[in-house]
Amino acid sequence: MESTLKRTWAEIDLDALAHNYRALRAQMEPRSRFLGVVKADAYGHGAIQISRTLEELGAAYLAISSIDEARELRLAGVHLPILQLGLTPSDQTAAVIENSVTQAVWSEASAMAFSQEAIRAGGRMKVHIKLDTGMSRLGFQCDESHFEQSLEAICRVCGLPGLDVEGAFTHFSVSDEDSESSRDYTLLQHERFETMLRRLAERGVTFSVCHCANSGATVSYTQFAHDMFRPGIITYGIGDQAQLLGLKPVMTLKSVIGVVKDYDPDTTVSYGRTFRTGRPSRIGVLPIGYADGFHRVLSNQWQVWTPYGTAPVAGRICMDMCMIDLTGLPQVGEGDEVEIFGPHNSVNEAAKLAGTISYELTCAVSKRVPRIYKKDGQETARELLLRG
Ligand SMILES: *Cc1c(COP(=O)(O)O)cnc(C)c1O
Protein backbone atom coordinates (compact mmCIF):
# COMPACT_ATOMS: atom_id res chain seq x y z
CA MET A 1 0.00 0.00 0.00
CA GLU A 2 2.93 2.34 0.60
CA SER A 3 3.35 2.35 -3.16
CA THR A 4 -0.14 3.67 -3.78
CA LEU A 5 -0.34 6.03 -0.84
CA LYS A 6 1.25 9.02 -2.47
CA ARG A 7 -1.02 8.64 -5.40
CA THR A 8 -4.67 9.02 -4.47
CA TRP A 9 -6.24 8.20 -1.14
CA ALA A 10 -9.36 8.79 0.95
CA GLU A 11 -8.94 10.19 4.43
CA ILE A 12 -11.69 9.05 6.75
CA ASP A 13 -12.12 11.41 9.68
CA LEU A 14 -13.44 9.36 12.60
CA ASP A 15 -13.76 12.50 14.72
CA ALA A 16 -16.17 13.91 12.13
CA LEU A 17 -18.07 10.63 12.33
CA ALA A 18 -18.27 10.96 16.13
CA HIS A 19 -19.42 14.57 15.79
CA ASN A 20 -22.14 13.55 13.34
CA TYR A 21 -23.21 10.61 15.48
CA ARG A 22 -23.69 12.88 18.50
CA ALA A 23 -25.53 15.54 16.50
CA LEU A 24 -27.90 12.96 15.04
CA ARG A 25 -28.29 11.24 18.38
CA ALA A 26 -29.39 14.61 19.82
CA GLN A 27 -31.98 15.01 17.07
CA MET A 28 -34.08 12.08 18.22
CA GLU A 29 -35.63 11.40 21.60
CA PRO A 30 -33.22 9.39 23.79
CA ARG A 31 -35.34 6.25 23.82
CA SER A 32 -34.96 5.89 20.08
CA ARG A 33 -31.88 3.81 19.29
CA PHE A 34 -29.36 4.50 16.54
CA LEU A 35 -29.00 2.11 13.63
CA GLY A 36 -25.94 2.89 11.53
CA VAL A 37 -26.41 2.11 7.84
CA VAL A 38 -23.08 0.69 6.65
CA LYS A 39 -24.18 -1.02 3.44
CA ALA A 40 -22.00 -0.71 0.34
CA ASP A 41 -18.84 -0.66 2.46
CA ALA A 42 -20.29 2.17 4.53
CA TYR A 43 -21.06 4.26 1.44
CA GLY A 44 -17.46 3.78 0.35
CA HIS A 45 -15.91 4.79 3.69
CA GLY A 46 -14.99 1.24 4.75
CA ALA A 47 -17.58 -0.75 6.72
CA ILE A 48 -15.23 -2.34 9.24
CA GLN A 49 -13.70 0.83 10.67
CA ILE A 50 -16.97 2.76 10.48
CA SER A 51 -18.86 -0.04 12.22
CA ARG A 52 -16.26 -0.37 14.97
CA THR A 53 -16.41 3.36 15.59
CA LEU A 54 -20.21 3.43 15.64
CA GLU A 55 -20.17 0.49 18.04
CA GLU A 56 -17.82 2.41 20.37
CA LEU A 57 -20.00 5.50 20.12
CA GLY A 58 -23.04 3.60 21.31
CA ALA A 59 -24.99 2.64 18.20
CA ALA A 60 -27.49 -0.15 18.81
CA TYR A 61 -27.70 -1.75 15.38
CA LEU A 62 -26.04 -1.79 11.97
CA ALA A 63 -27.56 -2.41 8.55
CA ILE A 64 -26.08 -3.88 5.40
CA SER A 65 -27.42 -5.11 2.07
CA SER A 66 -25.91 -8.53 1.49
CA ILE A 67 -24.98 -11.46 3.67
CA ASP A 68 -21.36 -11.17 2.58
CA GLU A 69 -21.27 -7.65 4.02
CA ALA A 70 -22.55 -9.01 7.33
CA ARG A 71 -19.99 -11.82 7.32
CA GLU A 72 -17.20 -9.30 6.74
CA LEU A 73 -18.26 -7.41 9.87
CA ARG A 74 -18.53 -10.56 11.97
CA LEU A 75 -15.07 -11.70 10.85
CA ALA A 76 -13.78 -8.28 11.93
CA GLY A 77 -15.20 -8.83 15.41
CA VAL A 78 -18.19 -6.50 15.21
CA HIS A 79 -20.79 -7.73 17.72
CA LEU A 80 -23.71 -5.33 17.22
CA PRO A 81 -26.95 -6.72 15.85
CA ILE A 82 -26.95 -6.43 12.05
CA LEU A 83 -30.06 -5.95 9.93
CA GLN A 84 -29.88 -7.25 6.37
CA LEU A 85 -32.06 -4.74 4.51
CA GLY A 86 -31.87 -6.43 1.14
CA LEU A 87 -32.85 -9.60 -0.66
CA THR A 88 -31.27 -12.81 0.60
CA PRO A 89 -31.76 -16.10 -1.25
CA SER A 90 -33.41 -18.58 1.12
CA ASP A 91 -30.55 -21.06 0.65
CA GLN A 92 -28.46 -18.56 2.63
CA THR A 93 -30.63 -19.02 5.73
CA ALA A 94 -27.99 -20.97 7.63
CA ALA A 95 -25.46 -18.20 6.97
CA VAL A 96 -27.93 -15.61 8.22
CA ILE A 97 -28.40 -17.52 11.46
CA GLU A 98 -24.72 -18.37 11.93
CA ASN A 99 -23.74 -14.73 11.54
CA SER A 100 -26.47 -13.55 13.93
CA VAL A 101 -28.04 -11.45 11.21
CA THR A 102 -31.57 -10.08 11.38
CA GLN A 103 -33.20 -10.49 8.00
CA ALA A 104 -35.77 -8.15 6.48
CA VAL A 105 -38.78 -10.19 5.40
CA TRP A 106 -40.49 -8.69 2.39
CA SER A 107 -43.25 -11.18 1.46
CA GLU A 108 -45.11 -14.19 2.75
CA ALA A 109 -43.39 -16.45 0.25
CA SER A 110 -39.92 -15.31 1.40
CA ALA A 111 -40.97 -15.73 5.02
CA MET A 112 -42.16 -19.29 4.44
CA ALA A 113 -38.98 -20.23 2.66
CA PHE A 114 -36.82 -18.71 5.43
CA SER A 115 -38.86 -20.46 8.12
CA GLN A 116 -38.53 -23.84 6.43
CA GLU A 117 -34.81 -23.46 5.89
CA ALA A 118 -34.29 -22.26 9.46
CA ILE A 119 -36.03 -25.34 10.86
CA ARG A 120 -33.94 -27.54 8.59
CA ALA A 121 -30.79 -25.80 9.89
CA GLY A 122 -31.98 -26.40 13.43
CA GLY A 123 -32.39 -22.74 14.34
CA ARG A 124 -34.64 -19.73 14.05
CA MET A 125 -34.10 -16.69 11.92
CA LYS A 126 -34.52 -13.31 13.56
CA VAL A 127 -36.50 -11.04 11.24
CA HIS A 128 -37.94 -7.57 10.81
CA ILE A 129 -41.12 -7.28 8.74
CA LYS A 130 -40.69 -4.84 5.88
CA LEU A 131 -43.74 -2.71 5.14
CA ASP A 132 -44.10 -1.05 1.75
CA THR A 133 -45.92 2.18 2.54
CA GLY A 134 -45.18 3.87 -0.78
CA MET A 135 -41.57 3.27 -1.80
CA SER A 136 -42.78 0.43 -4.05
CA ARG A 137 -39.69 -1.63 -3.48
CA LEU A 138 -39.56 -4.43 -0.89
CA GLY A 139 -42.30 -5.18 1.60
CA PHE A 140 -45.92 -5.91 2.33
CA GLN A 141 -48.02 -3.32 0.54
CA CYS A 142 -49.87 -1.02 2.91
CA ASP A 143 -51.89 1.03 0.44
CA GLU A 144 -55.65 0.81 0.64
CA SER A 145 -56.19 -1.87 -1.95
CA HIS A 146 -53.59 -4.28 -0.51
CA PHE A 147 -53.90 -3.42 3.18
CA GLU A 148 -56.24 -6.16 4.44
CA GLN A 149 -54.52 -8.88 2.46
CA SER A 150 -51.10 -7.75 3.81
CA LEU A 151 -52.49 -7.63 7.35
CA GLU A 152 -53.58 -11.27 7.10
CA ALA A 153 -50.31 -12.34 5.51
CA ILE A 154 -48.22 -10.64 8.21
CA CYS A 155 -50.30 -12.33 10.93
CA ARG A 156 -49.55 -15.70 9.32
CA VAL A 157 -45.85 -14.84 8.92
CA CYS A 158 -45.59 -13.92 12.59
CA GLY A 159 -46.82 -17.40 13.47
CA LEU A 160 -44.21 -19.26 11.42
CA PRO A 161 -42.19 -21.61 13.64
CA GLY A 162 -38.77 -20.93 12.10
CA LEU A 163 -38.93 -17.15 12.53
CA ASP A 164 -38.29 -14.97 15.55
CA VAL A 165 -40.04 -11.72 14.66
CA GLU A 166 -38.33 -8.82 16.41
CA GLY A 167 -39.24 -5.74 14.42
CA ALA A 168 -41.16 -3.97 11.68
CA PHE A 169 -40.02 -1.12 9.49
CA THR A 170 -40.69 0.96 6.42
CA HIS A 171 -38.66 3.23 4.14
CA PHE A 172 -39.49 6.71 2.83
CA SER A 173 -39.07 7.79 -0.76
CA VAL A 174 -39.10 11.61 -0.46
CA SER A 175 -38.44 12.43 3.20
CA ASP A 176 -35.42 14.50 2.12
CA GLU A 177 -37.47 16.75 -0.18
CA ASP A 178 -39.32 19.75 1.18
CA SER A 179 -41.98 20.45 -1.43
CA GLU A 180 -45.53 20.32 -0.18
CA SER A 181 -46.35 17.22 -2.20
CA SER A 182 -43.29 15.43 -0.81
CA ARG A 183 -44.28 16.35 2.72
CA ASP A 184 -47.80 15.09 2.12
CA TYR A 185 -46.46 11.85 0.69
CA THR A 186 -44.09 11.27 3.61
CA LEU A 187 -46.92 11.88 6.08
CA LEU A 188 -49.10 9.47 4.13
CA GLN A 189 -46.37 6.83 4.24
CA HIS A 190 -46.00 7.29 7.97
CA GLU A 191 -49.74 7.11 8.51
CA ARG A 192 -49.88 3.81 6.60
CA PHE A 193 -47.00 2.54 8.75
CA GLU A 194 -48.73 3.43 11.99
CA THR A 195 -52.08 2.15 10.83
CA MET A 196 -50.61 -1.23 9.95
CA LEU A 197 -48.81 -1.42 13.30
CA ARG A 198 -52.04 -0.54 15.13
CA ARG A 199 -54.15 -3.05 13.23
CA LEU A 200 -51.54 -5.74 13.86
CA ALA A 201 -51.51 -4.89 17.56
CA GLU A 202 -55.29 -5.32 17.62
CA ARG A 203 -54.65 -8.83 16.35
CA GLY A 204 -52.11 -9.45 19.10
CA VAL A 205 -49.09 -8.99 16.82
CA THR A 206 -46.59 -6.54 18.28
CA PHE A 207 -42.92 -5.78 17.66
CA SER A 208 -40.17 -4.78 20.03
CA VAL A 209 -38.34 -2.63 17.46
CA CYS A 210 -40.30 -0.41 15.04
CA HIS A 211 -38.36 1.98 12.84
CA CYS A 212 -38.72 4.15 9.77
CA ALA A 213 -36.49 7.25 9.89
CA ASN A 214 -33.80 7.44 7.21
CA SER A 215 -31.57 10.54 6.89
CA GLY A 216 -34.34 12.73 5.52
CA ALA A 217 -36.71 11.86 8.35
CA THR A 218 -33.97 12.23 10.95
CA VAL A 219 -33.53 15.83 9.80
CA SER A 220 -37.13 16.83 9.10
CA TYR A 221 -39.49 14.44 10.90
CA THR A 222 -38.06 13.86 14.35
CA GLN A 223 -41.54 12.80 15.46
CA PHE A 224 -40.92 9.59 13.49
CA ALA A 225 -38.25 8.40 15.91
CA HIS A 226 -40.10 5.27 17.14
CA ASP A 227 -37.80 2.67 18.74
CA MET A 228 -34.90 3.20 16.36
CA PHE A 229 -33.79 5.52 13.55
CA ARG A 230 -31.73 4.59 10.49
CA PRO A 231 -29.68 7.48 9.10
CA GLY A 232 -27.27 6.61 6.30
CA ILE A 233 -25.81 9.37 4.13
CA ILE A 234 -26.08 12.06 6.76
CA THR A 235 -23.98 10.04 9.21
CA TYR A 236 -21.15 10.56 6.72
CA GLY A 237 -21.76 14.32 6.83
CA ILE A 238 -22.89 14.63 3.22
CA GLY A 239 -26.09 15.08 1.28
CA ASP A 240 -27.96 18.34 0.91
CA GLN A 241 -29.34 18.26 4.44
CA ALA A 242 -26.05 17.68 6.26
CA GLN A 243 -25.37 21.42 6.50
CA LEU A 244 -28.68 22.03 8.24
CA LEU A 245 -27.38 20.12 11.25
CA GLY A 246 -23.79 21.36 11.01
CA LEU A 247 -22.50 17.89 10.15
CA LYS A 248 -18.97 17.32 8.90
CA PRO A 249 -17.95 15.33 5.84
CA VAL A 250 -16.18 12.15 6.94
CA MET A 251 -14.41 11.44 3.65
CA THR A 252 -11.80 13.60 1.96
CA LEU A 253 -10.67 12.25 -1.40
CA LYS A 254 -7.14 13.46 -2.04
CA SER A 255 -4.55 13.24 -4.76
CA VAL A 256 -1.15 14.72 -5.37
CA ILE A 257 0.19 16.72 -8.30
CA GLY A 258 2.62 14.47 -10.16
CA VAL A 259 3.88 16.72 -12.95
CA VAL A 260 3.44 20.35 -13.97
CA LYS A 261 4.20 21.55 -17.49
CA ASP A 262 3.94 24.85 -19.34
CA TYR A 263 1.98 25.04 -22.58
CA ASP A 264 1.55 27.63 -25.28
CA PRO A 265 -1.83 29.15 -26.02
CA ASP A 266 -4.04 27.05 -28.26
CA THR A 267 -2.73 23.71 -27.03
CA THR A 268 -5.31 20.94 -26.53
CA VAL A 269 -5.34 18.76 -23.44
CA SER A 270 -6.36 15.09 -23.05
CA TYR A 271 -8.51 12.72 -25.09
CA GLY A 272 -10.98 14.26 -27.46
CA ARG A 273 -9.18 17.63 -27.34
CA THR A 274 -12.09 19.14 -25.41
CA PHE A 275 -9.90 21.65 -23.55
CA ARG A 276 -7.85 24.26 -25.37
CA THR A 277 -5.48 26.62 -23.56
CA GLY A 278 -6.49 30.22 -24.10
CA ARG A 279 -3.24 31.66 -22.76
CA PRO A 280 0.23 30.47 -21.72
CA SER A 281 -0.80 27.78 -19.23
CA ARG A 282 0.53 25.63 -16.41
CA ILE A 283 -1.17 22.27 -16.43
CA GLY A 284 -0.76 19.71 -13.64
CA VAL A 285 -1.28 15.97 -13.93
CA LEU A 286 -3.05 14.14 -11.10
CA PRO A 287 -2.86 10.36 -10.62
CA ILE A 288 -6.62 9.99 -10.25
CA GLY A 289 -9.10 9.01 -12.91
CA TYR A 290 -12.47 7.45 -13.40
CA ALA A 291 -11.14 4.04 -12.34
CA ASP A 292 -10.55 5.57 -8.91
CA GLY A 293 -14.11 6.86 -8.84
CA PHE A 294 -13.54 10.33 -10.27
CA HIS A 295 -16.46 10.26 -12.67
CA ARG A 296 -15.57 11.15 -16.24
CA VAL A 297 -18.73 13.23 -16.53
CA LEU A 298 -16.94 15.79 -14.33
CA SER A 299 -14.41 16.46 -17.12
CA ASN A 300 -14.06 20.23 -17.71
CA GLN A 301 -16.64 20.77 -14.95
CA TRP A 302 -15.22 20.13 -11.50
CA GLN A 303 -12.36 21.91 -9.79
CA VAL A 304 -9.94 20.54 -7.21
CA TRP A 305 -9.15 22.43 -4.05
CA THR A 306 -5.66 23.65 -3.12
CA PRO A 307 -4.73 25.85 -0.17
CA TYR A 308 -4.20 28.73 -2.62
CA GLY A 309 -7.45 28.39 -4.53
CA THR A 310 -9.24 25.96 -6.78
CA ALA A 311 -7.89 24.50 -10.00
CA PRO A 312 -10.34 23.49 -12.74
CA VAL A 313 -10.18 20.07 -14.34
CA ALA A 314 -8.79 20.60 -17.84
CA GLY A 315 -10.02 18.21 -20.50
CA ARG A 316 -11.33 14.68 -20.18
CA ILE A 317 -10.75 12.70 -17.04
CA CYS A 318 -8.84 9.57 -18.11
CA MET A 319 -8.92 6.12 -16.49
CA ASP A 320 -5.96 6.72 -14.16
CA MET A 321 -5.12 10.41 -14.51
CA CYS A 322 -6.57 13.80 -15.13
CA MET A 323 -5.22 17.29 -15.75
CA ILE A 324 -5.86 20.50 -13.84
CA ASP A 325 -5.25 24.11 -14.84
CA LEU A 326 -2.81 25.71 -12.42
CA THR A 327 -2.23 28.85 -14.46
CA GLY A 328 -3.65 31.15 -11.81
CA LEU A 329 -1.92 29.36 -8.93
CA PRO A 330 1.86 29.87 -9.22
CA GLN A 331 2.37 28.75 -5.58
CA VAL A 332 1.06 25.26 -6.33
CA GLY A 333 3.44 22.72 -7.80
CA GLU A 334 4.62 19.14 -8.09
CA GLY A 335 4.16 17.09 -4.93
CA ASP A 336 1.37 19.26 -3.53
CA GLU A 337 -1.78 17.62 -2.26
CA VAL A 338 -5.17 18.55 -3.66
CA GLU A 339 -8.66 17.80 -2.44
CA ILE A 340 -10.94 16.22 -5.03
CA PHE A 341 -13.84 16.47 -2.60
CA GLY A 342 -14.16 16.86 1.13
CA PRO A 343 -14.65 19.64 3.67
CA HIS A 344 -13.34 22.36 1.31
CA ASN A 345 -14.81 21.03 -1.89
CA SER A 346 -18.31 19.67 -1.42
CA VAL A 347 -19.12 16.28 -2.88
CA ASN A 348 -22.73 17.48 -3.01
CA GLU A 349 -21.73 20.09 -5.61
CA ALA A 350 -19.71 17.55 -7.57
CA ALA A 351 -22.72 15.24 -7.54
CA LYS A 352 -24.98 17.99 -8.89
CA LEU A 353 -22.59 18.66 -11.76
CA ALA A 354 -22.41 14.95 -12.46
CA GLY A 355 -26.21 14.73 -12.51
CA THR A 356 -26.31 12.38 -9.55
CA ILE A 357 -26.33 12.29 -5.75
CA SER A 358 -23.41 12.36 -3.32
CA TYR A 359 -24.13 8.73 -2.39
CA GLU A 360 -22.98 7.61 -5.80
CA LEU A 361 -19.70 9.52 -5.66
CA THR A 362 -18.50 8.17 -2.31
CA CYS A 363 -19.67 4.65 -3.19
CA ALA A 364 -17.70 4.94 -6.43
CA VAL A 365 -14.34 5.57 -4.74
CA SER A 366 -12.79 2.36 -5.94
CA LYS A 367 -10.91 -0.46 -4.29
CA ARG A 368 -7.60 0.82 -5.60
CA VAL A 369 -7.90 3.90 -3.38
CA PRO A 370 -6.49 3.31 0.12
CA ARG A 371 -8.61 4.48 3.04
CA ILE A 372 -6.64 6.23 5.78
CA TYR A 373 -8.47 6.47 9.11
CA LYS A 374 -7.74 9.42 11.39
CA LYS A 375 -8.66 10.14 14.97
CA ASP A 376 -7.41 13.14 16.98
CA GLY A 377 -5.35 14.06 13.94
CA GLN A 378 -3.45 10.74 14.13
CA GLU A 379 -3.65 7.91 11.67
CA THR A 380 -5.27 4.91 13.39
CA ALA A 381 -5.66 2.47 10.51
CA ARG A 382 -5.21 2.10 6.79
CA GLU A 383 -6.88 -0.26 4.40
CA LEU A 384 -6.39 -1.18 0.77
CA LEU A 385 -8.91 -3.50 -0.78
CA LEU A 386 -6.74 -4.79 -3.62
CA ARG A 387 -5.92 -8.51 -3.60
CA GLY A 388 -2.49 -9.74 -2.59
C1 LIG B 1 -30.09 2.88 2.51
C2 LIG B 1 -31.21 2.78 3.44
C3 LIG B 1 -31.31 3.66 4.53
C4 LIG B 1 -30.42 4.86 4.69
O1 LIG B 1 -30.80 5.81 3.73
P1 LIG B 1 -30.14 7.28 3.73
O2 LIG B 1 -30.87 8.00 2.67
O3 LIG B 1 -28.70 7.07 3.39
O4 LIG B 1 -30.33 7.82 5.10
C5 LIG B 1 -32.31 3.43 5.46
N1 LIG B 1 -33.18 2.41 5.30
C6 LIG B 1 -33.14 1.57 4.24
C7 LIG B 1 -34.15 0.50 4.11
C8 LIG B 1 -32.17 1.74 3.27
O5 LIG B 1 -32.14 0.92 2.21
The ligand as a Gaussian input file, in Angstrom:
#p B3LYP/6-31G(d) Opt

LIG

0 1
 C      -30.090000       2.876000       2.505000
 C      -31.214000       2.782000       3.445000
 C      -31.313000       3.655000       4.534000
 C      -30.422000       4.862000       4.691000
 O      -30.799000       5.810000       3.732000
 P      -30.142000       7.277000       3.734000
 O      -30.872000       8.003000       2.674000
 O      -28.705000       7.070000       3.387000
 O      -30.331000       7.815000       5.096000
 C      -32.313000       3.430000       5.460000
 N      -33.182000       2.411000       5.297000
 C      -33.143000       1.573000       4.238000
 C      -34.150000       0.498000       4.110000
 C      -32.173000       1.739000       3.272000
 O      -32.137000       0.924000       2.215000

